Amino acid sequence: MRVFLHPFFLWIIIPSFQACSTAPTTSVVPLSNALSTTPALVPSAHFKTIGYGEGPHLSAALKKSISTRELTFSRKKMLNFIAQRSSPTLFQTCIKTYPYSEECVFTKADWNQNWFLATDSSEPSEETNRKQDLPFVQETQNLEKRSEDLLAKTNCDNPEPLSRLGMKLEESFPDDQRMQSALALYKKVDDCALENQNLRQNHSVILARFRLGLLHVLNNHCDQAVEVFTRLIQMGENDFTSRSFYWKAFCAKTAGKQEEIRNNFVDLFKVNPLGFHTLSIADGFSPLTKQLHEDVDPLLQTRSLIDEQYNLWIEAIEDMDAIGNRAGVIKLLSPVRFKPEYLLSLEPSVRLYLATFAHRAHDQFSVFRILDSIFRSHSDYVIDATLKLFFPIQYLQSISKKVVSVDPFLVIALIRQESAFQENIRSPVGATGLMQLMPATAKSLDHSVTVDG
């Protein structure tokens, strides 16, 4: 059964926080740039390097370290040193104590945020422009008057005020006048992008087109919605690509076009095979069905051949795991948790190799980040072995014994959403544990709810 959401619920289930997301311009930088403040460094001669090529099978790498290098006492000491909390002082101490160790870069205070990616500062970022424009939106008393003024202007160089004012107007929905004003603002942004090719990758255009498409669906103008969603998809993969395919399929269903539903599902599957929108319209049809019934034990790749700047990092993780320093492995995997984009230039078999270290370090959030990055672009990796990593089965077994009236898979899905299976995680507001319950709520449930629901 295909389950589609009624467009009225868009304003509940697709919150406006997307307007606050930023997409800074980034570029890959060589390792030499990241080491620019260090003394002249030379390759380490303490150990042998694993040869390139195919590595072990996933099942073997999950159980134990497969490294065959013999680490010297000095390297083990250096690894334990860099496993400490990074700081400017630690970095200076590292380059003095271990002047020939490139791994000292991992002791910099901000290494996990700018080692692989660097923000292009040649132009103001979306976030900078957003902060500059924020007062005018917050302080505007007459939104309708402001809408009229913006719509009257012919300049299309900066679509962000139009897009953000449209989002502000959405707070008054379902007020019909505000809805029509928002639609007009989004429509102007869409038109501007058609005229100005420089806006092709503009985040405000991406946001405005998505909201414009939703408003067309809400107003039962699916033909116009499909045109807008198609233009959005043609902008390249972005935050709303999978949703655009979903709503195109919704409109196809409304028109009774079964072949278009299937075509949009296939395209959606390629973008996000395990996403909510994909699964909600699968209706039993999925290229995954055959894959999940095959006994596949994928081969891993221990080093990157296409982006060798990552190999120093991979090697350090590998050696940290070999000496049993779990905290060091978790520290070195922190870029994965900060920015999954760091992984995109790595081969999927290399990423899967990294996931084995996260698994053995009980860093389930890094496992989730890594596998999610693989699944989104390489659906052939969605197999039984990788899904067991993605959804740890020990929780399913425990929940199945205790829960009677609720589907245990629903509980597992909720845990995945709330905590990504991080047992000791604590939110900024104090929610804790797998289910992210507030202490007071957990205490009340402990006295009022039985284990079977």
HURACOR-V604383 format. One record per backbone hydrogen bond with DSSP energy under -1.0 kcal/mol. NH is the residue of the N-H (numbers start at 1). CO is the residue of the C=O. E is the energy in kcal/mol with one decimal. If there is no record, write none. Layout:
nh-><NH NH>
co-><CO CO>
e-><E E>
This chain:
nh-><3 9 10 12 13 14 18 19 20 21 27 29 33 34 35 36 38 55 58 61 62 64 76 77 78 79 80 81 82 83 84 87 91 92 93 94 95 96 97 98 101 104 105 106 107 108 111 113 114 115 118 120 129 130 131 132 133 134 137 138 139 146 147 148 149 150 151 152 163 164 165 166 167 168 169 170 171 172 173 175 179 180 181 182 183 184 185 186 187 188 189 190 191 192 193 194 195 196 199 200 202 206 207 208 209 210 211 212 213 214 215 216 217 218 219 220 221 225 226 227 228 229 230 231 232 233 234 235 236 241 244 245 246 247 248 249 250 251 252 253 254 255 256 257 258 261 262 263 264 265 266 267 268 269 270 271 272 275 279 280 285 289 292 293 294 296 300 301 310 311 314 315 316 317 318 319 320 321 322 323 324 325 326 329 330 331 332 333 334 336 338 339 342 343 344 346 351 352 353 354 355 356 358 359 360 361 362 363 364 367 368 369 370 371 372 373 374 375 376 378 381 382 383 387 388 390 391 397 398 399 400 401 403 410 411 412 413 414 415 416 417 418 419 420 422 425 427 430 432 433 437 442 443 444 445 446 448 449 453>
co-><280 6 7 9 9 10 15 16 17 18 118 116 30 30 31 33 35 300 298 57 58 60 72 73 74 75 76 77 78 79 81 107 87 88 89 90 91 92 93 94 98 101 102 103 104 105 108 110 110 111 27 25 125 126 127 128 129 130 133 134 135 142 143 144 145 146 147 148 159 160 161 162 163 164 165 166 168 169 170 172 175 176 177 178 179 180 181 182 183 184 185 186 187 188 189 190 191 192 196 197 199 202 203 204 205 206 207 208 209 210 211 212 213 214 215 217 216 221 222 223 224 225 226 227 228 229 230 232 233 238 240 241 242 243 244 245 246 247 248 249 250 251 253 252 256 257 258 259 260 261 262 263 264 265 266 267 268 272 275 276 282 286 288 290 291 294 56 349 307 308 310 311 312 313 314 315 316 317 318 319 321 320 324 325 326 327 328 329 331 333 334 335 339 340 341 343 347 348 349 350 351 352 354 355 356 357 359 358 362 363 364 365 366 367 368 369 370 371 372 374 378 379 381 383 384 386 387 393 394 395 396 397 399 407 407 408 409 410 411 412 413 414 415 415 419 422 431 427 437 425 432 438 439 440 441 442 444 445 450>
e-><-3.2 -2.0 -1.8 -1.4 -2.8 -2.2 -1.0 -2.1 -1.8 -1.1 -1.0 -1.4 -1.1 -1.1 -1.4 -1.6 -2.0 -4.9 -2.3 -2.0 -1.9 -1.4 -2.2 -2.2 -2.1 -2.7 -2.2 -1.5 -2.4 -1.1 -1.5 -1.7 -2.2 -2.2 -2.3 -2.3 -2.2 -1.1 -2.6 -3.6 -2.0 -1.6 -1.9 -2.2 -2.1 -1.4 -1.1 -1.8 -1.1 -1.3 -1.5 -1.9 -2.3 -2.5 -2.4 -2.0 -1.9 -1.1 -1.2 -2.5 -2.8 -2.1 -2.4 -2.2 -2.1 -2.3 -2.5 -1.5 -2.3 -3.0 -2.2 -1.9 -1.8 -2.0 -2.3 -1.5 -1.1 -2.1 -1.7 -2.0 -2.1 -2.3 -2.0 -2.5 -2.4 -2.0 -2.1 -2.6 -2.3 -1.9 -1.9 -2.3 -2.4 -2.7 -2.2 -1.4 -1.4 -2.7 -1.7 -1.6 -1.5 -2.0 -2.5 -2.5 -2.6 -1.8 -2.4 -2.6 -2.4 -2.1 -2.3 -2.1 -2.1 -2.7 -1.9 -1.9 -3.5 -2.0 -2.8 -1.5 -2.0 -2.9 -2.2 -1.8 -2.2 -2.4 -2.0 -1.1 -1.7 -1.5 -2.2 -2.0 -2.0 -2.6 -1.9 -2.1 -2.1 -2.2 -2.0 -2.3 -2.3 -1.7 -1.2 -3.2 -1.1 -1.8 -2.2 -2.5 -2.5 -2.1 -2.5 -2.1 -2.6 -2.9 -1.6 -1.2 -2.8 -1.5 -2.5 -2.2 -2.2 -1.6 -2.7 -1.1 -1.4 -1.4 -2.8 -1.3 -1.6 -1.4 -2.4 -2.6 -2.1 -2.2 -2.5 -2.4 -2.5 -2.2 -1.8 -1.6 -1.2 -2.3 -1.3 -1.8 -2.3 -2.3 -2.6 -1.6 -1.7 -1.4 -2.1 -2.9 -2.3 -2.1 -1.3 -2.2 -2.1 -2.4 -1.2 -2.0 -1.8 -1.0 -1.7 -2.3 -2.0 -1.7 -1.4 -2.9 -1.1 -1.7 -2.5 -2.5 -2.7 -2.7 -2.5 -1.9 -1.5 -3.1 -1.9 -2.5 -2.2 -1.8 -1.6 -2.5 -1.6 -2.0 -2.7 -2.3 -1.7 -2.9 -2.5 -1.0 -2.7 -1.1 -1.4 -2.4 -2.3 -2.1 -2.4 -2.5 -2.1 -2.8 -2.8 -1.3 -1.4 -1.1 -2.8 -1.7 -2.5 -1.4 -1.7 -2.8 -2.3 -2.0 -2.6 -2.0 -1.1 -2.3 -1.6>
